[in-house]
Amino acid sequence: MSTLDVRADVFTAPVLPPTSPPVFDFDVAIVGLGYVGLPTALAYRANGSRVLALDASSRRLRTIAARGADLLDSDRARLDAALREPASFRLTGDASELSRAAAIVVCVPTPVDHQQVPDLAPLRAACATVVAAARPGQVIMLTSTTYVGCTHDLVEQPLRERGFEIGGDVFVTFSAERIDPGNAGFAQEEVPRVVGGATPQCQEEGVRLLSRYAARVHRVSSLATAEMTKLLENTFRAVNIALANEFADICGALDVPVTEVIEAASTKPYGFMAFYPGPGVGGHCIPCDPHYLLWQLKALHVDAGVITEAMTRIAARPRRVVDRIRDLLGRAGKGTLGTRILIVGVTYKPDVADLRESPALEIIDALIDAGAEVQYVDTHAPHIHLDSGRERDSLADPAAFHPDVVLVHTRHHDCDLSWLDGDAVVLDGTYRSSDIAGRVLL
Ligand SMILES: NC(=O)c1ccc[n+]([C@@H]2O[C@H](COP(=O)([O-])OP(=O)(O)OC[C@H]3O[C@@H](n4cnc5c(N)ncnc54)[C@H](O)[C@@H]3O)[C@@H](O)[C@H]2O)c1
């Protein structure tokens, strides 16, 4: 079968007798080659490991093979090198090959649905595949962000049910990925990793696996502690972003420049960490991860009022942007009907092509619903599909659109705004475009 064929559904491989010596063709298999998994596979390969790179999507595998994945330049160079060595970097859609790897690292998505309920289907499917393919001697590590107890439920317990001794003949660990896609300032290898194991032996195997490329590994006492650590990290970000947004609105009401306030507060060397306001949050982490915790807490009838409120406020932020545009137009005696509105940057953050949960998509749909004529410009996203089913292409010549309102939503490092001619109202959703004369803050 071709290496690009897909066969990632669950299959059942026999458990080998415990006496079989573990002989593996690959040092590590990566399951899920997205924003996390592909750089992880490349980091292992760059550090000398033989890597089996598995994805359930044949389209994704073709994109990677064609060097079309959204990567940092440094990872693109690694991918070029890896693809030249197919014996030590094998792209595959065939899940039965997992039994050829000494370690398996799971990096599949953990999104939420439209009701913000965790969608565990991809993780369940991936774990079922891994469990079915498990062989004595393997180390299995989950790195997807998930609820507390998930590694036990989806990996440890099913392996026990298959007759494995956990910590004896297979090793189960959790270490959430902390990569920041598009950010070249923090190399993946340099960001410390937190690892927990089902047993002390599992933890040690997890440390050994991560130490192949990670400079620092921090041990925690259990799988649950490692899972909760990631939930705290991203809940902390969510709550602080909600607070930064609120401060922006407060500063606006009191006519104080919020960015200057945050930068001034940042001079305090302890007890303060800068978070900046914006038009909302996107990507696969902040809008999703805290919901894994809230979903679990709801079932336990545990109150988490601060987190719940922060997530509600965050979800409402794009609507706040739309209201602000209406307000600005209203002050000029205009409405949204027929108004030309240009969105600058639609990805959820600078220098990535990731549109998942991007607030821009909701903002554009809401403005079109309100009768505005809306276009966008973004060098990283040539085409967008909106939830409403509408589609748009990035404008080649934004000046020719003659917008009445420009919303600066995301500024990539190469964002060119030299065409702005002063006729449009420019709403700075980033709060940090101080180079634009006459802009108004969100
Ligand atoms: N994107 C980030 O910034 C980031 C950062 C840190 C942690 N995380 C976490 O890492 C995990 C992965 O996120 P991502 O952004 O890389 O997701 P992604 O959507 O970019 O990639 C996931 C990949 O997994 C593949 N996949 C899905 N089900 C599969 C299966 N059963 N078998 C094999 N492949 C399968 C998909 O085809 C896709 O290519 C999530 O839990 C996320 O919360 C993401």
The ligand as an SDF file (V2000), in Angstrom:
LIG
                    3D

 44 48  0  0  0  0  0  0  0  0999 V2000
   -1.8650   24.5350   18.0360 N   0  0  0  0  0  0  0  0  0  0  0  0
   -1.2850   24.9550   19.1670 C   0  0  0  0  0  0  0  0  0  0  0  0
   -0.8680   26.1150   19.3130 O   0  0  0  0  0  0  0  0  0  0  0  0
   -1.0970   24.0080   20.3370 C   0  0  0  0  0  0  0  0  0  0  0  0
   -0.1240   24.2940   21.3070 C   0  0  0  0  0  0  0  0  0  0  0  0
    0.0500   23.4200   22.3710 C   0  0  0  0  0  0  0  0  0  0  0  0
   -0.7790   22.3030   22.4760 C   0  0  0  0  0  0  0  0  0  0  0  0
   -1.7320   22.0640   21.5510 N   0  0  0  0  0  0  0  0  0  0  0  0
   -2.5590   20.8520   21.6860 C   0  0  0  0  0  0  0  0  0  0  0  0
   -2.0060   19.8560   20.8360 O   0  0  0  0  0  0  0  0  0  0  0  0
   -3.0480   19.0350   20.2920 C   0  0  0  0  0  0  0  0  0  0  0  0
   -2.9580   19.0340   18.7730 C   0  0  0  0  0  0  0  0  0  0  0  0
   -3.2300   20.3360   18.3020 O   0  0  0  0  0  0  0  0  0  0  0  0
   -2.8420   20.8110   16.8390 P   0  0  0  0  0  0  0  0  0  0  0  0
   -3.0040   22.2890   16.8290 O   0  0  0  0  0  0  0  0  0  0  0  0
   -1.5450   20.2340   16.4260 O   0  0  0  0  0  0  0  0  0  0  0  0
   -3.9950   20.1170   15.9920 O   0  0  0  0  0  0  0  0  0  0  0  0
   -4.0940   20.0950   14.4030 P   0  0  0  0  0  0  0  0  0  0  0  0
   -5.5350   20.1070   14.0770 O   0  0  0  0  0  0  0  0  0  0  0  0
   -3.2020   21.1310   13.8030 O   0  0  0  0  0  0  0  0  0  0  0  0
   -3.4680   18.6830   13.9840 O   0  0  0  0  0  0  0  0  0  0  0  0
   -3.9440   17.4840   14.3850 C   0  0  0  0  0  0  0  0  0  0  0  0
   -3.6340   16.4220   13.3320 C   0  0  0  0  0  0  0  0  0  0  0  0
   -4.0880   15.1710   13.8540 O   0  0  0  0  0  0  0  0  0  0  0  0
   -4.6320   14.4220   12.7830 C   0  0  0  0  0  0  0  0  0  0  0  0
   -5.5160   13.4030   13.3510 N   0  0  0  0  0  0  0  0  0  0  0  0
   -6.7430   13.5360   13.8810 C   0  0  0  0  0  0  0  0  0  0  0  0
   -7.1980   12.3490   14.3210 N   0  0  0  0  0  0  0  0  0  0  0  0
   -6.2240   11.4410   14.1050 C   0  0  0  0  0  0  0  0  0  0  0  0
   -6.0810   10.0520   14.3460 C   0  0  0  0  0  0  0  0  0  0  0  0
   -7.0560    9.3650   14.9530 N   0  0  0  0  0  0  0  0  0  0  0  0
   -4.9540    9.4300   13.9640 N   0  0  0  0  0  0  0  0  0  0  0  0
   -3.9700   10.1380   13.3600 C   0  0  0  0  0  0  0  0  0  0  0  0
   -4.0360   11.4580   13.1000 N   0  0  0  0  0  0  0  0  0  0  0  0
   -5.1520   12.0980   13.4670 C   0  0  0  0  0  0  0  0  0  0  0  0
   -5.3520   15.4510   11.9390 C   0  0  0  0  0  0  0  0  0  0  0  0
   -5.5360   14.9840   10.6210 O   0  0  0  0  0  0  0  0  0  0  0  0
   -4.3830   16.6420   12.0160 C   0  0  0  0  0  0  0  0  0  0  0  0
   -3.4460   16.6250   10.9510 O   0  0  0  0  0  0  0  0  0  0  0  0
   -4.3470   19.5980   20.8470 C   0  0  0  0  0  0  0  0  0  0  0  0
   -4.7060   18.8890   21.9970 O   0  0  0  0  0  0  0  0  0  0  0  0
   -3.9940   21.0130   21.2290 C   0  0  0  0  0  0  0  0  0  0  0  0
   -4.7980   21.5120   22.2840 O   0  0  0  0  0  0  0  0  0  0  0  0
   -1.9000   22.8650   20.4550 C   0  0  0  0  0  0  0  0  0  0  0  0
  1  2  1  0
  2  3  2  0
  2  4  1  0
  4  5  1  0
  4 44  2  0
  5  6  2  0
  6  7  1  0
  7  8  2  0
  8  9  1  0
  8 44  1  0
  9 10  1  0
  9 42  1  0
 10 11  1  0
 11 12  1  0
 11 40  1  0
 12 13  1  0
 13 14  1  0
 14 15  2  0
 14 16  1  0
 14 17  1  0
 17 18  1  0
 18 19  2  0
 18 20  1  0
 18 21  1  0
 21 22  1  0
 22 23  1  0
 23 24  1  0
 23 38  1  0
 24 25  1  0
 25 26  1  0
 25 36  1  0
 26 27  1  0
 26 35  1  0
 27 28  2  0
 28 29  1  0
 29 30  1  0
 29 35  2  0
 30 31  1  0
 30 32  2  0
 32 33  1  0
 33 34  2  0
 34 35  1  0
 36 37  1  0
 36 38  1  0
 38 39  1  0
 40 41  1  0
 40 42  1  0
 42 43  1  0
M  CHG  2   8   1  16  -1
M  END
$$$$
